[in-house]
Amino acid sequence: MSNSITVQKFTQRHKGKPVDLYLAVVPAAEIIRRGKVDVMTTANPAGYQRMLSATRTRQIAKYVLGGVGLLPTSLGINIRSGARFEPSEPDSRYGRLRFDEGEPWYVYEGQHRTSGLQECMNRLAIGRNPAELGYELPVTFSIGFSQREEMDLFEVVNKEQRPVP
């Protein structure tokens, strides 16, 4: 994949300020290749994500490989630096999100889905190219957020959402 993807820009308000976000559809293999999860560990005490659950990862892989496999909800990914939006025309909401090759994509929402798809690719990789999974995921990108702002998005998604009764 090149260092850009097609996106649609939209703006929401958070804590009284406008926030630009970008919707895209991205191959799972690309998310796995570029993705990083900021897990809290003794080596990374400033991290904010919990450790992966191997059980949850296996459940997602089984779900996808078993043929049901629908994962329609958007992953949340922040590119902390080295990314910019280039509209296709002046003032357009459509365009390309360009980013530096080495800059990680911080997955703040969807670490288990990403890990489950990695497990699928590992299971299918025996003698095959893992990119053959052919699975795409919706992604909501933010760009230029600090780790603190990214953590705030994580809390919005994981604490403010409520299930429908």
Buried (B, 14 or more C-beta within 10 A) or exposed (E): EEBBBBBEBEEEEEEEEEBBBBBBEBBBBBBBEBBEBBBEEEEEEEBBBEEBEEEBBEBBBBBBBEEEBEBEEBBBBBBBEBBBBEEEEEEEBEBBBBBEEEBBBBBBBBBBBBBBBBBBBEBBEEEEEBBEBEBBBBBBBBBEBEBEBBBBBBEBBBEEEEEEE
